[in-house]
């Protein structure tokens, strides 16, 4: 599975990143190399947490797809 992360330069130095495909999946780091590892760990943790917070409203349905 490939996911894209948007990387931002932090005002106080370093970087922070968000994964738009995974709501709330954010991380930060002091260096680019550290950020790459932190993004991977954040994605793994988000996926491991499952879909606990995803509840459809009355006009929505969930579709689970294995990749």
C-alpha positions in Angstrom: 0.0 0.0 0.0 1.3 3.5 -0.8 0.0 6.6 0.9 1.1 10.2 0.5 2.0 12.5 3.3 2.0 16.3 3.1 5.2 17.6 4.8 5.3 21.1 6.4 8.2 22.9 7.8 7.5 23.7 11.5 7.9 27.3 12.6 10.1 26.2 15.5 12.3 24.1 13.2 12.0 20.6 12.0 9.0 19.2 10.1 5.5 17.9 10.6 3.5 15.7 8.3 -0.1 14.7 7.8 -1.6 11.8 5.8 -4.8 13.1 4.2 -6.1 9.6 3.4 -6.1 8.8 7.2 -7.9 11.5 9.2 -5.9 12.5 12.3 -2.7 10.7 11.2 -0.1 13.3 12.0 3.5 13.3 13.2 6.6 15.5 13.6 10.4 15.3 13.7 13.5 17.3 13.8 15.1 15.8 10.7 13.8 14.6 7.3 15.1 11.1 8.0 13.4 10.9 11.4 10.2 12.2 9.8 10.2 9.4 7.2 10.4 6.8 10.0 7.8 8.7 12.1 5.4 8.8 9.2 5.7 5.1 8.7 5.1 4.4 12.4 2.1 6.8 12.5 0.5 5.1 9.5 1.1 1.6 11.0 -0.4 2.8 14.4 -3.4 4.4 12.6 -4.1 1.2 10.7 -3.6 -1.0 13.7 -6.2 1.0 15.7 -8.8 -0.1 13.2 -11.9 1.6 12.3 -13.2 2.2 15.8 -13.9 5.9 15.3 -15.5 5.5 11.9 -19.3 5.3 12.2 -21.4 6.1 9.2 -24.3 8.6 9.4 -27.7 7.6 8.1 -26.9 8.5 4.5 -23.4 6.8 4.5 -22.2 3.3 4.3 -18.8 1.7 5.1 -16.9 -0.2 2.4 -13.9 -2.2 3.7 -11.3 -3.0 1.0 -8.2 -5.2 1.6 -5.1 -3.9 -0.2 
